[in-house]
Every structure is written in C-alpha cells, then in structure tokens.
Amino acid sequence: MEINKSIIFAVLLAIALPLKANSSRIFTLSADEWARPRSGAVIAEFGALRAAVSYWEKGLDAVILIRHPGEDSGEIWASELRDWMISLGVPSDYITLVSGSQAPDEIKLIVGNREDIKQ
C-alpha cells in the first residue's frame, strides 16, 4: 500500500505549526513583592523578574513589555521597574511600558519576539 505523500506532508505541517506559534511568556510581579525595600540585590532576586530576563536573554529579537495598572501609581511602579531593569543590564530599547493591566496589584512582564508582542 503506497502512502499518499500529500497526506504525510499535511500531517507533518499540522504537527510543526504549533511550534511556530506565539512564543511569548507572561511573568507576574505582585505589589506585595514590590513593597519590599528595594536595592539592586533585592530586585535581582524577584522570581518573576529573574525568569523574564532569563527568557528574554534566550530569545532572538526578544522584548519585554511591562503591562501595568493604568493609574498614576501603576505608571510610577512600571517606570521604576524599567529603571531597575536598565541598571541591571537590560537595554532600554528592549523594554516597553503599556498601561491597562486588569489587576491593580500586579505587573505583567510579557516577553517574546517583537512580532509576537505586536499581536
């Protein structure tokens, strides 16, 4: 029995497509964590931040989107976090701030390639 090559191709394509799907990851930094006294050593130990930066370092053309609560305090929080990230070695060109987090007590660090983040 001869196997139809187009069926094999279709199956292999269906298997491979999810591998190309959006590879963004989301990490959450809580307000409780952020309330701790901050220093370079403390900031570098935040689990969400460490995981986000580690994932960012592995990506090609990866960026970090900081989605923060929309009010003034959320913007201040996100700006300070961005400043800390820059001081710890993440170039500012790879960090974007966006308001509109649904939760007022957390920041989402969304890491992915530029094309994934635009979607």
C-alpha positions as a Markdown table, in Angstrom:
| # | Residue | x | y | z |
|---|---|---|---|---|
| 1 | Met | 0.0 | 0.0 | 0.0 |
| 2 | Glu | 1.5 | 3.3 | -1.0 |
| 3 | Ile | 1.1 | 6.2 | 1.4 |
| 4 | Asn | -0.1 | 9.4 | -0.2 |
| 5 | Lys | 2.8 | 12.0 | 0.1 |
| 6 | Ser | 0.4 | 14.9 | 0.4 |
| 7 | Ile | -1.3 | 13.3 | 3.4 |
| 8 | Ile | 2.1 | 12.8 | 5.1 |
| 9 | Phe | 3.1 | 16.4 | 4.3 |
| 10 | Ala | -0.2 | 17.7 | 5.7 |
| 11 | Val | 0.3 | 15.7 | 9.0 |
| 12 | Leu | 3.9 | 16.9 | 9.4 |
| 13 | Leu | 2.8 | 20.5 | 8.7 |
| 14 | Ala | 0.0 | 20.3 | 11.3 |
| 15 | Ile | 2.5 | 19.0 | 13.8 |
| 16 | Ala | 5.1 | 21.7 | 13.1 |
| 17 | Leu | 2.7 | 24.7 | 13.1 |
| 18 | Pro | 2.2 | 24.9 | 16.8 |
| 19 | Leu | 5.9 | 25.0 | 17.3 |
| 20 | Lys | 5.9 | 28.3 | 15.4 |
| 21 | Ala | 3.0 | 29.7 | 17.4 |
| 22 | Asn | 3.3 | 32.7 | 19.6 |
| 23 | Ser | 6.3 | 32.0 | 22.0 |
| 24 | Ser | 5.6 | 34.9 | 24.4 |
| 25 | Arg | 5.7 | 34.2 | 28.1 |
| 26 | Ile | 4.0 | 36.1 | 30.9 |
| 27 | Phe | 5.5 | 36.6 | 34.3 |
| 28 | Thr | 3.7 | 38.3 | 37.2 |
| 29 | Leu | 5.2 | 40.7 | 39.8 |
| 30 | Ser | 2.9 | 41.4 | 42.7 |
| 31 | Ala | 2.5 | 44.7 | 44.6 |
| 32 | Asp | 3.4 | 42.8 | 47.8 |
| 33 | Glu | 6.7 | 41.7 | 46.4 |
| 34 | Trp | 7.4 | 45.2 | 45.2 |
| 35 | Ala | 6.6 | 46.7 | 48.6 |
| 36 | Arg | 9.8 | 45.3 | 50.0 |
| 37 | Pro | 12.7 | 47.7 | 50.4 |
| 38 | Arg | 14.4 | 47.8 | 47.1 |
| 39 | Ser | 18.1 | 47.6 | 46.2 |
| 40 | Gly | 19.9 | 46.0 | 43.2 |
| 41 | Ala | 20.3 | 42.8 | 45.1 |
| 42 | Val | 16.6 | 42.6 | 46.1 |
| 43 | Ile | 15.4 | 43.5 | 42.6 |
| 44 | Ala | 17.6 | 40.8 | 41.0 |
| 45 | Glu | 16.0 | 38.2 | 43.3 |
| 46 | Phe | 12.4 | 38.8 | 42.3 |
| 47 | Gly | 11.4 | 35.5 | 40.8 |
| 48 | Ala | 9.2 | 37.0 | 38.0 |
| 49 | Leu | 11.9 | 39.4 | 37.0 |
| 50 | Arg | 14.7 | 36.8 | 37.0 |
| 51 | Ala | 12.5 | 34.4 | 34.9 |
| 52 | Ala | 11.5 | 37.2 | 32.5 |
| 53 | Val | 15.1 | 38.4 | 31.9 |
| 54 | Ser | 16.3 | 34.8 | 31.6 |
| 55 | Tyr | 13.7 | 34.1 | 28.9 |
| 56 | Trp | 14.5 | 37.4 | 27.2 |
| 57 | Glu | 18.2 | 36.6 | 27.0 |
| 58 | Lys | 17.4 | 33.3 | 25.2 |
| 59 | Gly | 15.1 | 35.0 | 22.6 |
| 60 | Leu | 16.0 | 36.3 | 19.2 |
| 61 | Asp | 14.8 | 39.8 | 18.8 |
| 62 | Ala | 13.0 | 39.5 | 22.1 |
| 63 | Val | 11.5 | 42.4 | 24.0 |
| 64 | Ile | 10.0 | 42.8 | 27.5 |
| 65 | Leu | 6.6 | 44.5 | 27.7 |
| 66 | Ile | 5.7 | 45.8 | 31.2 |
| 67 | Arg | 1.9 | 45.9 | 31.4 |
| 68 | His | 1.0 | 47.9 | 34.5 |
| 69 | Pro | -2.1 | 49.3 | 36.2 |
| 70 | Gly | -3.4 | 52.4 | 34.5 |
| 71 | Glu | -3.4 | 54.9 | 37.3 |
| 72 | Asp | -0.5 | 57.1 | 38.3 |
| 73 | Ser | 0.8 | 54.8 | 40.9 |
| 74 | Gly | 1.0 | 51.9 | 38.3 |
| 75 | Glu | 2.9 | 54.2 | 35.9 |
| 76 | Ile | 5.3 | 55.2 | 38.6 |
| 77 | Trp | 5.8 | 51.5 | 39.6 |
| 78 | Ala | 6.4 | 50.4 | 36.0 |
| 79 | Ser | 8.8 | 53.3 | 35.3 |
| 80 | Glu | 10.8 | 52.4 | 38.4 |
| 81 | Leu | 10.9 | 48.8 | 37.4 |
| 82 | Arg | 12.1 | 49.7 | 33.9 |
| 83 | Asp | 14.9 | 51.9 | 35.5 |
| 84 | Trp | 16.0 | 49.0 | 37.7 |
| 85 | Met | 16.0 | 46.6 | 34.7 |
| 86 | Ile | 18.2 | 49.1 | 32.8 |
| 87 | Ser | 20.6 | 49.4 | 35.7 |
| 88 | Leu | 20.8 | 45.6 | 35.9 |
| 89 | Gly | 21.7 | 45.3 | 32.2 |
| 90 | Val | 18.6 | 45.2 | 30.1 |
| 91 | Pro | 18.9 | 47.8 | 27.3 |
| 92 | Ser | 16.1 | 50.3 | 27.3 |
| 93 | Asp | 15.4 | 49.6 | 23.6 |
| 94 | Tyr | 14.1 | 46.2 | 24.7 |
| 95 | Ile | 11.6 | 47.4 | 27.3 |
| 96 | Thr | 8.2 | 48.9 | 26.6 |
| 97 | Leu | 5.6 | 50.2 | 29.1 |
| 98 | Val | 1.9 | 49.7 | 28.5 |
| 99 | Ser | -0.9 | 50.6 | 30.8 |
| 100 | Gly | -4.1 | 48.6 | 31.1 |
| 101 | Ser | -3.3 | 45.7 | 33.4 |
| 102 | Gln | -6.6 | 44.3 | 34.7 |
| 103 | Ala | -5.3 | 43.7 | 38.2 |
| 104 | Pro | -4.4 | 46.9 | 40.2 |
| 105 | Asp | -1.9 | 44.9 | 42.4 |
| 106 | Glu | 0.3 | 43.3 | 39.8 |
| 107 | Ile | 2.5 | 44.0 | 36.8 |
| 108 | Lys | 2.8 | 41.5 | 34.0 |
| 109 | Leu | 6.1 | 41.1 | 32.3 |
| 110 | Ile | 5.4 | 39.8 | 28.8 |
| 111 | Val | 8.4 | 38.5 | 27.0 |
| 112 | Gly | 8.5 | 37.5 | 23.4 |
| 113 | Asn | 9.9 | 38.4 | 20.0 |
| 114 | Arg | 8.8 | 41.8 | 18.5 |
| 115 | Glu | 6.3 | 40.2 | 16.1 |
| 116 | Asp | 4.6 | 38.2 | 18.9 |
| 117 | Ile | 4.3 | 41.2 | 21.1 |
| 118 | Lys | 2.7 | 43.4 | 18.4 |
| 119 | Gln | -0.2 | 40.9 | 18.1 |
